[in-house]
Amino acid sequence: MLYLTLAVLGAALCCFAFLGLKAQGRKGSLDDYVTARNSQTSTNIGLSLVASGMGAWILFAPPEIGAFVGPVALAGYALGSALPLVVLGLYGPMIRRALPEGRSIAEFAEACYGRGVRYWVSLVSIGYMACFLAAELTAIGAITSLLSKVPPSWVIIGVTLTTLLYTVKGGLRASLATDRWQAWLLFALLLTVAGVTLWRLPAMPEQAALPAIPASSALSVALTLVIAVTAANIFHQGYWQRVWAARDDQSLGRGAWLGGAMTVGVIMLIGGLGMVAAASGVPLGEPPMPFFALLENAPAWVGVVALVLAVTLVASSVDTLQSGIASLLASRSEQPSVSLTGARWTTVVLMVPVIIIALQGLSVLRLFLIADLLCAATVMPVLLGLWQRMTPLAAIGGGLAGLLGAILPGWTSHGELQAGVIAATFPGGVPTLAPFLGALVASTSISVMLAYLGKHQRVAQ
């Protein structure tokens, strides 16, 4: 079984590499490498957004939320995952018109506020995506150890090298080409695994019921997840690349709504499996992993299919993150070949500490929550950039206030700054509303206040 699993995983990765290497843009063109400008239909955009956002985290978080918190929180999670796509669909055409030659969220920030804010936004975005990368690779290592006897480090390194091979060479076009196939593959694999596991599930006990928790608690978790996931994905440079990759405004809008609808469907399906697992009385494990608990009663081959599903999910998100980091690092140099080469090699070098972190087996959810909170503290000052009263001081002040707002709830409740900082890093790996709400409210209110108090000066568009 070990050799069969290795062969199947190797074949999947080789297919992804072939598809990615086959898709090449104009040689030496930095703009095509990072944007594939005006080239993608609405269907391609929709499938790419789903494949880019659906990482291995969907096999952990939605089933656990469905199993222990219930359908309200699960719906909040699905909405939070889809909402950034809707925001891009509505907000993206305005960004395209305001910045027709743009490439990234950082360039948008610079156009609105100047170079200083651009560097800050770039740092936040790269930090978020690096955490996302580490979490995804950590997740595939954990899944590999659960479902097979293959050493987790082999799969972590294999996925990293495979995706680097085609993204470093082909850029965004390579990522888009693999996304289309990976999206259809993950739909097919997910439906296969779900169908077989439900078919082999023991009969439901008569007392089966949905998780019984107070409605206020479920709503609190749902709101936390909406804020966290939406704010973080606004800084996902892979999504911003697709704003300019879309053929036109209509393709972007339709693609974003299509991607959002499919995202909701996938998360509700996988989260529903978690609710079924909890209601059926199947042992959920320690720590609880409802999706994988369902595989205990399934045939052995389903475990291999589930592992291929996980590798597909990770590869589709990792290649997008790698391409996104490269696009942020690529400066608007008058010598595109120099900045393009530098961006490629910097992306490769950045993956070294990411792999080292992934091999440590840290909490996947905690890595995501820390990254999400950093983004929640910064998202509103950036999105307010199209408001003409906003100034660089208001944006930077709002971002710093957001960081303070994140630690303020824990600080005031425990009376110590250190306690507030610890609470904002989610030591138990559990999402809590207070840090996210504090970050969002503080950053928005301070940005608006400084914008009204300051002089009305904007960087020329």
C-alpha positions as CSV (number, residue, x, y, z in Angstrom):
1,M,0.0,0.0,0.0
2,L,2.9,2.3,0.7
3,Y,4.3,2.1,-2.8
4,L,0.8,2.4,-4.4
5,T,0.2,5.6,-2.4
6,L,3.6,7.0,-3.4
7,A,2.9,6.2,-7.0
8,V,-0.5,7.8,-7.0
9,L,0.8,11.0,-5.2
10,G,3.8,11.2,-7.6
11,A,1.5,10.8,-10.6
12,A,-0.7,13.6,-9.3
13,L,2.2,16.0,-8.7
14,C,3.7,15.2,-12.1
15,C,0.4,16.0,-13.8
16,F,0.3,19.4,-12.0
17,A,3.9,20.1,-13.0
18,F,3.1,19.2,-16.7
19,L,0.1,21.4,-16.8
20,G,1.9,24.3,-15.2
21,L,5.0,24.1,-17.3
22,K,2.9,23.9,-20.4
23,A,1.3,27.3,-19.7
24,Q,3.9,29.9,-20.4
25,G,3.4,33.6,-20.9
26,R,5.4,36.0,-23.0
27,K,9.1,35.4,-22.3
28,G,10.7,38.1,-20.2
29,S,7.5,40.0,-19.6
30,L,7.2,40.9,-15.9
31,D,3.6,42.2,-16.4
32,D,2.4,38.9,-17.9
33,Y,4.3,36.9,-15.3
34,V,2.5,38.5,-12.4
35,T,-0.9,39.5,-13.9
36,A,-1.7,37.5,-17.1
37,R,-3.5,40.7,-17.9
38,N,-7.0,40.7,-19.5
39,S,-6.8,37.0,-20.5
40,Q,-9.2,35.0,-18.4
41,T,-12.9,34.3,-18.9
42,S,-15.4,34.4,-16.1
43,T,-15.5,30.6,-15.8
44,N,-11.7,30.5,-15.5
45,I,-11.7,33.2,-12.9
46,G,-14.4,31.4,-10.9
47,L,-12.7,28.0,-10.9
48,S,-9.3,29.6,-10.1
49,L,-10.7,31.5,-7.1
50,V,-12.1,28.3,-5.7
51,A,-9.0,26.3,-6.3
52,S,-6.8,29.1,-4.9
53,G,-8.8,29.5,-1.7
54,M,-9.7,25.9,-1.0
55,G,-6.7,24.6,0.9
56,A,-6.3,21.6,3.1
57,W,-7.8,23.7,5.9
58,I,-11.3,22.8,4.6
59,L,-10.7,19.2,5.8
60,F,-10.1,20.4,9.3
61,A,-12.0,23.6,10.2
62,P,-15.4,23.4,8.6
63,P,-16.1,19.8,9.8
64,E,-15.0,20.7,13.3
65,I,-17.2,23.8,13.4
66,G,-20.1,21.8,12.0
67,A,-19.6,19.0,14.6
68,F,-19.2,21.2,17.7
69,V,-20.9,24.5,17.0
70,G,-23.5,23.7,14.4
71,P,-25.1,25.0,11.2
72,V,-25.2,28.7,12.2
73,A,-21.5,29.0,12.7
74,L,-20.8,26.8,9.7
75,A,-22.9,29.2,7.6
76,G,-20.8,32.1,9.0
77,Y,-17.6,30.3,8.0
78,A,-18.9,29.7,4.5
79,L,-20.1,33.3,4.2
80,G,-16.7,34.6,5.5
81,S,-14.9,32.5,2.9
82,A,-17.0,33.6,0.0
83,L,-17.4,37.3,1.0
84,P,-13.9,38.4,-0.1
85,L,-14.7,37.1,-3.6
86,V,-17.9,39.1,-3.6
87,V,-16.0,42.2,-2.4
88,L,-13.5,41.7,-5.3
89,G,-16.4,41.3,-7.7
90,L,-18.0,44.5,-6.6
91,Y,-14.9,46.5,-5.7
92,G,-12.6,45.1,-8.4
93,P,-14.0,46.9,-11.4
94,M,-13.4,50.2,-9.6
95,I,-9.9,49.2,-8.8
96,R,-9.3,48.3,-12.5
97,R,-10.5,51.7,-13.6
98,A,-8.6,53.6,-10.9
99,L,-5.4,51.6,-11.6
100,P,-5.6,50.0,-15.1
101,E,-1.9,49.0,-15.1
102,G,-1.9,47.8,-11.5
103,R,-0.5,44.5,-10.3
104,S,-1.1,44.2,-6.6
105,I,-2.8,45.3,-3.5
106,A,0.5,47.1,-2.6
107,E,0.4,49.2,-5.8
108,F,-3.2,50.1,-5.0
109,A,-2.1,51.2,-1.6
110,E,0.7,53.3,-3.1
111,A,-1.6,54.9,-5.6
112,C,-3.9,55.9,-2.7
113,Y,-1.4,56.8,0.0
114,G,2.1,56.8,-1.2
115,R,5.1,54.5,-1.0
116,G,5.4,54.3,2.8
117,V,1.9,52.6,3.0
118,R,2.8,50.4,0.1
119,Y,5.7,48.9,2.1
120,W,3.5,48.3,5.1
121,V,0.7,46.7,3.1
122,S,3.3,44.5,1.3
123,L,4.7,43.4,4.6
124,V,1.2,42.5,6.0
125,S,0.3,40.6,2.8
126,I,3.5,38.7,2.6
127,G,3.3,37.9,6.3
128,Y,-0.2,36.6,5.9
129,M,0.6,34.5,2.8
130,A,3.7,33.0,4.5
131,C,1.6,31.9,7.5
132,F,-0.9,30.5,5.0
133,L,1.8,28.6,3.2
134,A,3.2,27.2,6.5
135,A,-0.3,26.2,7.6
136,E,-1.1,24.5,4.3
137,L,2.1,22.5,4.3
138,T,1.7,21.7,8.0
139,A,-1.8,20.4,7.2
140,I,-0.7,18.1,4.4
141,G,2.0,16.7,6.7
142,A,-0.6,15.9,9.3
143,I,-3.0,14.4,6.8
144,T,-0.3,12.2,5.3
145,S,0.6,10.8,8.7
146,L,-3.1,10.1,9.3
147,L,-3.9,8.4,6.1
148,S,-0.7,6.6,5.1
149,K,2.7,5.4,6.1
150,V,4.4,7.8,3.8
151,P,6.8,10.1,5.7
152,P,5.1,13.5,6.0
153,S,8.3,15.4,5.2
154,W,8.4,13.7,1.7
155,V,5.0,15.0,0.8
156,I,5.7,18.5,2.2
157,I,8.9,18.8,0.3
158,G,7.4,17.2,-2.8
159,V,4.5,19.6,-3.0
160,T,6.8,22.6,-2.4
161,L,9.3,21.7,-5.1
162,T,6.6,20.7,-7.6
163,T,4.7,24.0,-7.3
164,L,7.9,26.0,-7.3
165,L,9.0,24.3,-10.5
166,Y,6.1,25.6,-12.5
167,T,5.2,28.9,-10.7
168,V,8.8,30.2,-10.7
169,K,9.0,29.5,-14.4
170,G,5.5,30.3,-15.6
171,G,4.2,32.8,-13.0
172,L,0.5,33.4,-12.8
173,R,-0.4,31.8,-16.1
174,A,1.0,28.5,-14.8
175,S,-1.0,28.8,-11.6
176,L,-4.2,29.6,-13.5
177,A,-3.7,26.6,-15.8
178,T,-3.4,24.2,-13.0
179,D,-6.2,25.8,-11.0
180,R,-8.8,24.9,-13.6
181,W,-8.0,21.2,-13.5
182,Q,-7.4,21.2,-9.8
183,A,-10.9,22.8,-9.2
184,W,-12.7,20.1,-11.2
185,L,-10.5,17.4,-9.6
186,L,-11.2,18.5,-6.1
187,F,-15.0,18.6,-6.8
188,A,-14.8,15.0,-8.1
189,L,-12.6,13.7,-5.3
190,L,-14.7,15.4,-2.6
191,L,-17.9,14.0,-3.9
192,T,-16.4,10.5,-4.2
193,V,-15.1,10.6,-0.6
194,A,-18.3,12.1,0.8
195,G,-20.5,9.6,-1.1
196,V,-18.5,6.5,0.0
197,T,-18.1,7.5,3.6
198,L,-21.8,8.3,4.0
199,W,-22.7,5.0,2.3
200,R,-20.6,3.1,4.7
201,L,-21.6,5.1,7.8
202,P,-23.4,3.1,10.6
203,A,-27.1,3.7,11.1
204,M,-27.9,6.9,12.8
205,P,-28.9,6.4,16.5
206,E,-32.4,7.4,17.4
207,Q,-31.2,10.2,19.7
208,A,-29.0,11.8,16.9
209,A,-29.2,15.6,17.0
210,L,-27.3,18.7,15.9
211,P,-24.9,20.4,18.3
212,A,-26.8,22.1,21.1
213,I,-25.1,25.3,22.1
214,P,-26.6,28.7,22.9
215,A,-27.6,30.7,19.8
216,S,-25.6,33.7,21.1
217,S,-22.4,31.6,21.2
218,A,-23.0,30.2,17.7
219,L,-23.6,33.7,16.4
220,S,-20.4,35.0,18.1
221,V,-18.4,32.2,16.5
222,A,-20.0,32.9,13.1
223,L,-19.3,36.7,13.3
224,T,-15.7,36.0,14.4
225,L,-15.2,33.7,11.4
226,V,-16.8,36.2,9.0
227,I,-14.4,39.0,10.1
228,A,-11.3,36.8,10.3
229,V,-11.6,35.1,7.0
230,T,-12.9,38.1,5.0
231,A,-10.2,40.4,6.3
232,A,-7.4,37.9,5.7
233,N,-8.5,37.1,2.2
234,I,-8.6,40.8,1.2
235,F,-4.8,40.6,1.7
236,H,-4.5,37.4,-0.4
237,Q,-2.4,38.7,-3.3
238,G,-3.5,35.7,-5.4
239,Y,-7.0,37.1,-5.4
240,W,-5.8,40.6,-6.4
241,Q,-3.8,39.2,-9.3
242,R,-7.1,37.8,-10.7
243,V,-8.6,41.3,-10.7
244,W,-6.3,42.3,-13.6
245,A,-6.2,38.8,-15.1
246,A,-9.9,38.9,-15.9
247,R,-10.7,39.7,-19.5
248,D,-12.9,42.6,-18.5
249,D,-15.1,44.0,-15.7
250,Q,-18.0,41.6,-16.5
251,S,-15.7,38.6,-16.5
252,L,-14.4,39.6,-13.1
253,G,-17.8,40.2,-11.6
254,R,-19.3,37.0,-12.9
255,G,-16.2,34.9,-12.0
256,A,-16.2,36.3,-8.5
257,W,-19.9,35.5,-7.9
258,L,-19.4,32.0,-9.4
259,G,-16.3,31.4,-7.2
260,G,-18.2,32.6,-4.1
261,A,-21.2,30.4,-4.8
262,M,-19.0,27.3,-5.3
263,T,-17.0,28.1,-2.2
264,V,-20.2,28.2,-0.1
265,G,-21.3,24.9,-1.5
266,V,-18.0,23.2,-0.8
267,I,-17.7,24.4,2.7
268,M,-21.3,23.6,3.6
269,L,-20.8,20.1,2.2
270,I,-17.6,19.3,4.0
271,G,-18.9,21.0,7.2
272,G,-22.1,18.9,6.9
273,L,-20.0,15.8,7.0
274,G,-18.7,17.0,10.3
275,M,-22.2,17.3,11.7
276,V,-23.1,13.8,10.4
277,A,-20.0,12.4,12.0
278,A,-20.9,14.0,15.4
279,A,-24.6,12.9,15.2
280,S,-23.7,9.3,14.2
281,G,-21.7,8.7,17.3
282,V,-18.5,7.9,15.4
283,P,-15.4,8.5,17.7
284,L,-14.0,11.8,16.5
285,G,-10.5,11.3,17.8
286,E,-8.2,13.3,20.0
287,P,-7.8,16.1,18.9
288,P,-11.2,15.7,17.2
289,M,-11.1,15.5,13.4
290,P,-14.6,14.7,12.2
291,F,-13.8,14.3,8.5
292,F,-11.1,11.8,9.0
293,A,-13.1,10.0,11.7
294,L,-15.6,9.1,8.9
295,L,-12.9,7.4,6.9
296,E,-12.4,4.8,9.6
297,N,-15.4,2.8,8.3
298,A,-14.5,3.4,4.6
299,P,-12.5,1.0,2.3
300,A,-8.7,1.4,2.3
301,W,-8.7,2.9,-1.2
302,V,-10.8,5.8,0.0
303,G,-7.9,6.9,2.2
304,V,-5.7,7.1,-0.9
305,V,-8.3,9.1,-2.7
306,A,-8.7,11.4,0.3
307,L,-4.9,11.9,0.4
308,V,-4.9,12.8,-3.3
309,L,-7.7,15.3,-2.5
310,A,-5.6,16.8,0.2
311,V,-2.5,17.1,-2.0
312,T,-4.7,18.7,-4.7
313,L,-6.1,21.2,-2.3
314,V,-2.6,22.1,-0.9
315,A,-1.0,22.4,-4.4
316,S,-3.7,24.6,-5.7
317,S,-3.4,27.1,-2.8
318,V,0.4,26.9,-2.5
319,D,1.1,27.7,-6.1
320,T,-1.2,30.7,-5.9
321,L,0.5,31.9,-2.8
322,Q,4.0,31.5,-4.4
323,S,2.9,33.4,-7.4
324,G,1.3,36.1,-5.2
325,I,4.4,36.6,-3.2
326,A,6.5,36.9,-6.4
327,S,4.2,39.5,-7.7
328,L,4.5,41.6,-4.6
329,L,8.3,41.3,-4.6
330,A,8.5,42.3,-8.3
331,S,9.1,46.0,-8.3
332,R,8.1,48.4,-11.1
333,S,11.7,48.5,-12.3
334,E,12.7,49.9,-15.6
335,Q,14.6,46.7,-16.1
336,P,11.8,44.0,-15.8
337,S,14.1,41.1,-16.4
338,V,16.2,42.1,-13.3
339,S,13.2,42.5,-11.0
340,L,11.6,39.3,-12.4
341,T,14.7,37.2,-11.7
342,G,15.0,38.7,-8.2
343,A,11.3,38.0,-7.5
344,R,11.7,34.4,-8.6
345,W,14.7,33.7,-6.4
346,T,13.4,35.6,-3.4
347,T,10.2,33.4,-3.6
348,V,12.4,30.3,-3.6
349,V,14.4,31.5,-0.6
350,L,11.3,32.5,1.3
351,M,10.0,28.9,1.0
352,V,13.0,27.6,3.1
353,P,11.8,29.0,6.5
354,V,8.2,28.1,5.5
355,I,9.2,24.4,5.1
356,I,11.1,24.5,8.4
357,I,8.0,25.8,10.2
358,A,5.8,23.3,8.4
359,L,8.0,20.4,9.6
360,Q,7.5,21.4,13.2
361,G,3.8,20.3,13.2
362,L,2.4,23.4,14.8
363,S,-1.3,24.1,15.2
364,V,-2.7,24.9,11.7
365,L,-5.7,26.8,13.1
366,R,-3.5,29.0,15.3
367,L,-1.2,29.9,12.4
368,F,-4.3,31.0,10.4
369,L,-5.8,33.0,13.3
370,I,-2.7,35.0,14.0
371,A,-2.4,35.8,10.2
372,D,-6.1,36.7,10.1
373,L,-5.9,39.1,13.0
374,L,-3.0,40.9,11.5
375,C,-5.1,41.4,8.4
376,A,-8.2,42.5,10.3
377,A,-6.1,45.3,11.9
378,T,-5.2,46.7,8.5
379,V,-8.0,45.8,6.0
380,M,-10.3,48.9,6.6
381,P,-7.6,51.6,6.2
382,V,-6.6,50.0,2.9
383,L,-10.2,49.6,1.6
384,L,-10.9,53.2,2.5
385,G,-8.3,54.2,0.0
386,L,-10.8,55.1,-2.6
387,W,-12.3,57.7,-0.2
388,Q,-10.8,61.0,-1.2
389,R,-10.5,62.3,2.4
390,M,-8.2,59.5,3.4
391,T,-4.5,60.4,3.9
392,P,-1.4,58.3,4.5
393,L,-1.4,59.4,8.2
394,A,-5.0,58.2,8.6
395,A,-4.1,54.8,7.0
396,I,-1.0,54.2,9.0
397,G,-2.6,55.5,12.2
398,G,-5.6,53.2,11.6
399,G,-3.4,50.2,11.0
400,L,-1.5,50.8,14.3
401,A,-4.7,51.4,16.2
402,G,-6.0,48.1,14.8
403,L,-3.0,46.3,16.3
404,L,-3.6,48.0,19.7
405,G,-7.4,47.2,19.4
406,A,-6.6,43.5,19.0
407,I,-4.7,43.3,22.3
408,L,-6.9,45.8,24.2
409,P,-9.7,43.3,25.2
410,G,-7.3,40.9,26.8
411,W,-5.3,43.7,28.4
412,T,-8.4,45.3,30.0
413,S,-9.9,42.0,31.2
414,H,-6.7,40.7,32.8
415,G,-5.1,44.0,33.7
416,E,-1.8,43.2,32.0
417,L,-0.4,44.1,28.6
418,Q,1.3,40.7,28.3
419,A,-2.0,38.9,28.9
420,G,-3.6,41.0,26.0
421,V,-0.8,40.0,23.7
422,I,-1.1,36.3,24.6
423,A,-4.9,36.4,24.1
424,A,-4.4,37.9,20.7
425,T,-2.2,34.9,19.6
426,F,-5.0,32.5,20.5
427,P,-3.0,30.1,22.7
428,G,-5.8,27.5,22.7
429,G,-6.2,27.6,19.0
430,V,-9.8,28.7,19.4
431,P,-11.2,31.7,17.5
432,T,-12.6,34.4,19.8
433,L,-14.5,37.5,18.7
434,A,-13.0,40.2,21.0
435,P,-9.5,40.6,19.4
436,F,-11.0,40.7,15.9
437,L,-13.8,43.1,16.7
438,G,-11.3,45.3,18.6
439,A,-8.9,45.4,15.7
440,L,-11.7,46.2,13.2
441,V,-13.4,48.8,15.3
442,A,-10.2,50.6,16.3
443,S,-8.7,50.6,12.9
444,T,-11.9,51.9,11.2
445,S,-12.7,54.6,13.8
446,I,-9.1,56.0,14.1
447,S,-8.8,56.0,10.3
448,V,-12.0,58.0,9.8
449,M,-11.2,60.4,12.7
450,L,-7.7,61.2,11.4
451,A,-9.1,61.6,7.9
452,Y,-11.6,64.2,9.1
453,L,-9.1,66.0,11.3
454,G,-6.2,66.0,8.9
455,K,-5.6,68.1,5.8
456,H,-7.2,66.9,2.7
457,Q,-4.1,65.8,0.7
458,R,-3.9,62.8,-1.5
459,V,-1.2,61.3,-3.6
460,A,-1.8,62.0,-7.3
461,Q,-3.6,59.1,-9.0
